[in-house]
Amino acid sequence: IILIAYKYTLFWSKLIAKLAGILTMYKKILTCWPYFLLIIIITFFCYPFFINPRSPYGREDWAETYCFFSIFRNTIIDFHQFPLRSHLINGGYPTIAHPLDIALNPLAIFILLFGEAAGTKIICYLMYLTGALGMYFLTKNIFRYHRWAALFSSLTFSLSGWLPNRLMSGGFKDSYYYLLPALFLFFLSIKKHPKFILYLLIMLYIMLVSSGLVFASVVLF
């Protein structure tokens, strides 16, 4: 009888422990729902990017952007060299450190893998995601907004018409402005989490090598 009671108690204790673990996981999922909601909304908002991902934009400054991205990709893939200059621009012109040059940007991997049209759209999508999630974490964790207020701030920032308007006219570099909330988040969190200085420097580096005057205005801000 004692053995049966022991096994019975052991069974129920294990079952309760499993149920407690499931309940804890369920609570964590409930607390993470704003992140998933933001990702879904931003993905839906950026869906037109990927209806025809390899189709380039044909308006104004996009031609120049695609020119530099194509030169970067072709120099590495076709000529197996790191792009420093190109004979395709003004009969021979240095491309390195040009505001539209992406050679020193870690995000250039998307241009290499998917081409200048699709790669540019992926980078823009990542900027939208970074802007939305960065604003949510900034307002929720730093400014102590309520969850709904942080969600509203994030959607207002990321879904505003400013960046689509800039992208329509070829202002690809302006998409890097959407790194600003994450930059503030990491900067204000360094005191509690010193490792965030690494993330801050990585984002500043990306802006420095690819965003042109965006970097200068962000630093002044």
SEDRENTI-871501 format. One record per residue (C-alpha): x, y, z; residue in three letters. Coordinates in Angstrom, 3 decimals. Each point is the difference from the previous one (the first is absolute). Example, Ala and Ser with C-alpha at 12.3 -4.5 7.8 and 13.67 -1.06 7.14 Angstrom:
BEGIN
<node X="12.300" Y="-4.500" Z="7.800" r="ALA"/>
<node X="1.370" Y="3.440" Z="-0.660" r="SER"/>
***
This chain:
BEGIN
<node X="0.000" Y="0.000" Z="0.000" r="ILE"/>
<node X="2.853" Y="2.404" Z="0.869" r="ILE"/>
<node X="1.689" Y="-0.788" Z="-3.328" r="LEU"/>
<node X="-3.206" Y="0.642" Z="-1.935" r="ILE"/>
<node X="-0.535" Y="3.282" Z="1.861" r="ALA"/>
<node X="3.595" Y="1.012" Z="-0.751" r="TYR"/>
<node X="-0.363" Y="-0.710" Z="-3.735" r="LYS"/>
<node X="-3.354" Y="1.781" Z="-0.051" r="TYR"/>
<node X="1.503" Y="3.086" Z="1.687" r="THR"/>
<node X="3.020" Y="-0.076" Z="-2.315" r="LEU"/>
<node X="-2.246" Y="-0.183" Z="-3.053" r="PHE"/>
<node X="-2.072" Y="3.005" Z="1.035" r="TRP"/>
<node X="3.058" Y="2.027" Z="0.994" r="SER"/>
<node X="1.526" Y="-0.535" Z="-3.455" r="LYS"/>
<node X="-3.289" Y="0.853" Z="-1.669" r="LEU"/>
<node X="-0.347" Y="3.206" Z="2.010" r="ILE"/>
<node X="3.606" Y="0.942" Z="-0.819" r="ALA"/>
<node X="-0.680" Y="-0.487" Z="-3.716" r="LYS"/>
<node X="-3.180" Y="2.037" Z="0.190" r="LEU"/>
<node X="1.870" Y="2.764" Z="1.837" r="ALA"/>
<node X="2.650" Y="-0.006" Z="-2.732" r="GLY"/>
<node X="-2.673" Y="0.232" Z="-2.710" r="ILE"/>
<node X="-1.709" Y="2.834" Z="1.879" r="LEU"/>
<node X="3.296" Y="1.887" Z="0.325" r="THR"/>
<node X="0.673" Y="-0.397" Z="-3.724" r="MET"/>
<node X="-3.542" Y="1.154" Z="-0.753" r="TYR"/>
<node X="0.515" Y="3.126" Z="2.115" r="LYS"/>
<node X="3.246" Y="0.757" Z="-1.848" r="LYS"/>
<node X="-1.815" Y="-0.342" Z="-3.328" r="ILE"/>
<node X="-2.695" Y="2.377" Z="1.229" r="LEU"/>
<node X="2.613" Y="2.601" Z="0.933" r="THR"/>
<node X="1.643" Y="-0.323" Z="-3.435" r="CYS"/>
<node X="-3.152" Y="0.489" Z="-2.078" r="TRP"/>
<node X="0.784" Y="3.678" Z="-0.811" r="PRO"/>
<node X="3.254" Y="-1.068" Z="-1.689" r="TYR"/>
<node X="-1.776" Y="-2.542" Z="-2.177" r="PHE"/>
<node X="-2.761" Y="2.495" Z="-0.773" r="LEU"/>
<node X="2.530" Y="2.629" Z="-1.086" r="LEU"/>
<node X="1.827" Y="-2.488" Z="-2.211" r="ILE"/>
<node X="-3.279" Y="-1.065" Z="-1.645" r="ILE"/>
<node X="-1.158" Y="3.585" Z="-0.586" r="ILE"/>
<node X="3.363" Y="1.143" Z="-1.388" r="ILE"/>
<node X="0.195" Y="-3.061" Z="-2.249" r="THR"/>
<node X="-3.484" Y="0.697" Z="-1.327" r="PHE"/>
<node X="0.894" Y="3.680" Z="-0.480" r="PHE"/>
<node X="3.154" Y="-0.936" Z="-1.944" r="CYS"/>
<node X="-1.722" Y="-2.748" Z="-2.000" r="TYR"/>
<node X="0.048" Y="2.081" Z="-3.233" r="PRO"/>
<node X="3.800" Y="-0.205" Z="0.130" r="PHE"/>
<node X="-0.157" Y="-3.713" Z="-0.629" r="PHE"/>
<node X="-2.819" Y="-0.332" Z="-2.525" r="ILE"/>
<node X="2.698" Y="0.150" Z="-2.661" r="ASN"/>
<node X="3.236" Y="0.141" Z="2.012" r="PRO"/>
<node X="2.415" Y="0.113" Z="-2.933" r="ARG"/>
<node X="-1.827" Y="2.850" Z="-1.690" r="SER"/>
<node X="1.921" Y="3.251" Z="0.581" r="PRO"/>
<node X="-1.555" Y="3.365" Z="0.660" r="TYR"/>
<node X="0.293" Y="2.255" Z="-3.023" r="GLY"/>
<node X="-0.351" Y="3.440" Z="1.461" r="ARG"/>
<node X="2.527" Y="2.798" Z="0.358" r="GLU"/>
<node X="2.956" Y="-0.793" Z="2.296" r="ASP"/>
<node X="-0.578" Y="-3.764" Z="0.051" r="TRP"/>
<node X="1.957" Y="-0.336" Z="-3.249" r="ALA"/>
<node X="3.124" Y="1.380" Z="1.669" r="GLU"/>
<node X="-0.503" Y="-2.194" Z="3.077" r="THR"/>
<node X="-0.373" Y="-3.159" Z="-2.079" r="TYR"/>
<node X="3.017" Y="1.019" Z="-2.069" r="CYS"/>
<node X="2.321" Y="0.044" Z="3.016" r="PHE"/>
<node X="-1.512" Y="-3.170" Z="1.480" r="PHE"/>
<node X="0.327" Y="-1.820" Z="-3.319" r="SER"/>
<node X="3.635" Y="1.085" Z="-0.371" r="ILE"/>
<node X="0.724" Y="-1.247" Z="3.513" r="PHE"/>
<node X="-1.613" Y="-3.386" Z="-0.670" r="ARG"/>
<node X="1.468" Y="-0.542" Z="-3.459" r="ASN"/>
<node X="3.517" Y="0.954" Z="1.097" r="THR"/>
<node X="-0.028" Y="-2.681" Z="2.691" r="ILE"/>
<node X="-1.900" Y="-2.737" Z="-1.867" r="ILE"/>
<node X="1.364" Y="0.465" Z="-3.532" r="ASP"/>
<node X="3.489" Y="1.396" Z="0.625" r="PHE"/>
<node X="0.662" Y="-1.424" Z="3.507" r="HIS"/>
<node X="1.303" Y="3.331" Z="1.244" r="GLN"/>
<node X="-0.969" Y="2.383" Z="2.750" r="PHE"/>
<node X="-1.591" Y="3.051" Z="-1.665" r="PRO"/>
<node X="2.143" Y="3.136" Z="0.325" r="LEU"/>
<node X="-0.730" Y="1.680" Z="-3.337" r="ARG"/>
<node X="-1.987" Y="-0.645" Z="-3.155" r="SER"/>
<node X="0.549" Y="0.720" Z="-3.671" r="HIS"/>
<node X="-3.782" Y="0.199" Z="-0.432" r="LEU"/>
<node X="-0.272" Y="3.363" Z="1.791" r="ILE"/>
<node X="1.402" Y="3.064" Z="-1.768" r="ASN"/>
<node X="2.486" Y="-2.152" Z="-1.867" r="GLY"/>
<node X="1.692" Y="-1.085" Z="3.214" r="GLY"/>
<node X="-1.013" Y="1.279" Z="3.406" r="TYR"/>
<node X="0.729" Y="-1.044" Z="3.619" r="PRO"/>
<node X="-3.107" Y="-1.591" Z="1.501" r="THR"/>
<node X="1.344" Y="-0.737" Z="3.473" r="ILE"/>
<node X="-1.342" Y="2.385" Z="2.677" r="ALA"/>
<node X="-2.587" Y="1.433" Z="-2.386" r="HIS"/>
<node X="-3.277" Y="0.685" Z="1.892" r="PRO"/>
<node X="-1.710" Y="-2.652" Z="-2.122" r="LEU"/>
<node X="2.801" Y="-2.539" Z="0.277" r="ASP"/>
<node X="-1.005" Y="-2.998" Z="2.115" r="ILE"/>
<node X="3.260" Y="-1.946" Z="-0.121" r="ALA"/>
<node X="0.902" Y="0.628" Z="3.655" r="LEU"/>
<node X="-3.523" Y="-0.582" Z="1.304" r="ASN"/>
<node X="-0.734" Y="-3.404" Z="1.628" r="PRO"/>
<node X="-3.466" Y="0.145" Z="-1.586" r="LEU"/>
<node X="1.669" Y="-0.246" Z="-3.404" r="ALA"/>
<node X="-0.287" Y="-3.773" Z="0.382" r="ILE"/>
<node X="-3.645" Y="0.317" Z="-1.110" r="PHE"/>
<node X="1.083" Y="1.782" Z="-3.179" r="ILE"/>
<node X="2.496" Y="-2.762" Z="-0.722" r="LEU"/>
<node X="-2.473" Y="-2.816" Z="0.631" r="LEU"/>
<node X="-3.196" Y="1.385" Z="-1.523" r="PHE"/>
<node X="1.065" Y="2.705" Z="-2.447" r="GLY"/>
<node X="-0.276" Y="3.751" Z="0.156" r="GLU"/>
<node X="-3.806" Y="0.167" Z="-0.335" r="ALA"/>
<node X="-1.061" Y="-2.742" Z="2.401" r="ALA"/>
<node X="2.900" Y="0.682" Z="2.382" r="GLY"/>
<node X="-0.965" Y="3.666" Z="0.295" r="THR"/>
<node X="-3.588" Y="-0.948" Z="0.826" r="LYS"/>
<node X="1.162" Y="-2.423" Z="2.689" r="ILE"/>
<node X="2.152" Y="2.716" Z="1.573" r="ILE"/>
<node X="-2.949" Y="2.413" Z="-0.013" r="CYS"/>
<node X="-2.173" Y="-2.667" Z="1.621" r="TYR"/>
<node X="2.614" Y="-0.539" Z="2.715" r="LEU"/>
<node X="0.132" Y="3.758" Z="0.612" r="MET"/>
<node X="-3.771" Y="0.046" Z="0.466" r="TYR"/>
<node X="0.196" Y="-2.908" Z="2.455" r="LEU"/>
<node X="2.871" Y="1.586" Z="1.903" r="THR"/>
<node X="-1.846" Y="3.308" Z="0.216" r="GLY"/>
<node X="-3.219" Y="-1.596" Z="1.266" r="ALA"/>
<node X="1.595" Y="-2.318" Z="2.562" r="LEU"/>
<node X="2.549" Y="2.614" Z="1.052" r="GLY"/>
<node X="-2.720" Y="2.573" Z="0.686" r="MET"/>
<node X="-2.061" Y="-2.549" Z="1.938" r="TYR"/>
<node X="2.904" Y="-1.031" Z="2.238" r="PHE"/>
<node X="1.076" Y="3.621" Z="0.449" r="LEU"/>
<node X="-3.404" Y="1.234" Z="1.126" r="THR"/>
<node X="-0.880" Y="-3.117" Z="1.998" r="LYS"/>
<node X="3.279" Y="-0.687" Z="1.806" r="ASN"/>
<node X="1.654" Y="3.429" Z="0.186" r="ILE"/>
<node X="-2.885" Y="2.487" Z="0.093" r="PHE"/>
<node X="-2.279" Y="-2.430" Z="1.901" r="ARG"/>
<node X="-2.975" Y="0.399" Z="-2.307" r="TYR"/>
<node X="-2.951" Y="-2.320" Z="0.393" r="HIS"/>
<node X="0.079" Y="-2.920" Z="-2.426" r="ARG"/>
<node X="-2.774" Y="1.443" Z="-2.152" r="TRP"/>
<node X="1.587" Y="3.456" Z="-0.014" r="ALA"/>
<node X="3.345" Y="-1.499" Z="-1.048" r="ALA"/>
<node X="-1.721" Y="-1.971" Z="-2.741" r="LEU"/>
<node X="-1.761" Y="3.139" Z="-1.230" r="PHE"/>
<node X="3.283" Y="1.946" Z="-0.009" r="SER"/>
<node X="1.743" Y="-2.764" Z="-1.916" r="SER"/>
<node X="-2.681" Y="-0.258" Z="-2.678" r="LEU"/>
<node X="-0.303" Y="3.770" Z="-0.325" r="THR"/>
<node X="3.735" Y="0.300" Z="-0.556" r="PHE"/>
<node X="0.501" Y="-2.950" Z="-2.331" r="SER"/>
<node X="-3.168" Y="0.351" Z="-2.110" r="LEU"/>
<node X="0.188" Y="3.737" Z="-0.566" r="SER"/>
<node X="0.008" Y="1.173" Z="-3.594" r="GLY"/>
<node X="3.411" Y="1.649" Z="0.186" r="TRP"/>
<node X="2.214" Y="-2.960" Z="-0.917" r="LEU"/>
<node X="-2.279" Y="-1.355" Z="-2.782" r="PRO"/>
<node X="0.037" Y="3.499" Z="-1.484" r="ASN"/>
<node X="3.799" Y="0.110" Z="0.144" r="ARG"/>
<node X="0.318" Y="-3.493" Z="-1.481" r="LEU"/>
<node X="-2.334" Y="0.880" Z="-2.855" r="MET"/>
<node X="2.423" Y="2.723" Z="-1.106" r="SER"/>
<node X="3.121" Y="-2.135" Z="0.494" r="GLY"/>
<node X="1.048" Y="1.088" Z="3.485" r="GLY"/>
<node X="1.321" Y="-3.427" Z="1.008" r="PHE"/>
<node X="2.541" Y="1.474" Z="2.440" r="LYS"/>
<node X="-2.840" Y="1.564" Z="2.008" r="ASP"/>
<node X="-1.154" Y="-3.476" Z="1.071" r="SER"/>
<node X="2.921" Y="-0.019" Z="2.451" r="TYR"/>
<node X="-1.843" Y="2.628" Z="2.057" r="TYR"/>
<node X="-2.093" Y="-2.921" Z="1.251" r="TYR"/>
<node X="3.008" Y="-1.188" Z="2.001" r="LEU"/>
<node X="-0.392" Y="3.055" Z="2.226" r="LEU"/>
<node X="-2.320" Y="-1.531" Z="2.675" r="PRO"/>
<node X="2.300" Y="-3.005" Z="0.382" r="ALA"/>
<node X="3.001" Y="2.336" Z="0.283" r="LEU"/>
<node X="-1.678" Y="1.897" Z="2.830" r="PHE"/>
<node X="-1.023" Y="-3.276" Z="1.637" r="LEU"/>
<node X="3.554" Y="-1.354" Z="0.035" r="PHE"/>
<node X="1.497" Y="3.336" Z="1.032" r="PHE"/>
<node X="-2.350" Y="0.417" Z="2.961" r="LEU"/>
<node X="0.465" Y="-3.646" Z="1.047" r="SER"/>
<node X="3.811" Y="-0.025" Z="0.081" r="ILE"/>
<node X="0.123" Y="0.814" Z="3.718" r="LYS"/>
<node X="-2.001" Y="-3.116" Z="0.920" r="LYS"/>
<node X="1.198" Y="-2.187" Z="-2.861" r="HIS"/>
<node X="3.558" Y="0.957" Z="-1.079" r="PRO"/>
<node X="-0.073" Y="-2.548" Z="-2.836" r="LYS"/>
<node X="-2.540" Y="2.207" Z="-1.801" r="PHE"/>
<node X="2.835" Y="2.322" Z="-0.957" r="ILE"/>
<node X="1.018" Y="-2.630" Z="-2.562" r="LEU"/>
<node X="-3.469" Y="0.067" Z="-1.619" r="TYR"/>
<node X="0.089" Y="3.795" Z="0.074" r="LEU"/>
<node X="3.358" Y="0.096" Z="-1.780" r="LEU"/>
<node X="-1.143" Y="-2.505" Z="-2.628" r="ILE"/>
<node X="-3.044" Y="2.103" Z="-0.872" r="MET"/>
<node X="2.023" Y="3.205" Z="-0.029" r="LEU"/>
<node X="2.516" Y="-1.673" Z="-2.298" r="TYR"/>
<node X="-2.750" Y="-1.062" Z="-2.427" r="ILE"/>
<node X="-1.293" Y="3.559" Z="-0.074" r="MET"/>
<node X="3.492" Y="1.441" Z="-0.354" r="LEU"/>
<node X="0.971" Y="-2.036" Z="-3.068" r="VAL"/>
<node X="-3.306" Y="0.066" Z="-1.883" r="SER"/>
<node X="-2.358" Y="2.753" Z="1.056" r="SER"/>
<node X="1.805" Y="3.140" Z="-1.104" r="GLY"/>
<node X="-1.325" Y="3.094" Z="1.772" r="LEU"/>
<node X="-2.410" Y="-2.144" Z="2.030" r="VAL"/>
<node X="2.891" Y="-0.864" Z="2.317" r="PHE"/>
<node X="0.905" Y="3.660" Z="0.471" r="ALA"/>
<node X="-3.551" Y="1.045" Z="0.842" r="SER"/>
<node X="-0.422" Y="-2.913" Z="2.446" r="VAL"/>
<node X="3.245" Y="0.864" Z="1.787" r="VAL"/>
<node X="-1.047" Y="3.644" Z="0.287" r="LEU"/>
<node X="-3.399" Y="-1.085" Z="1.302" r="PHE"/>
***
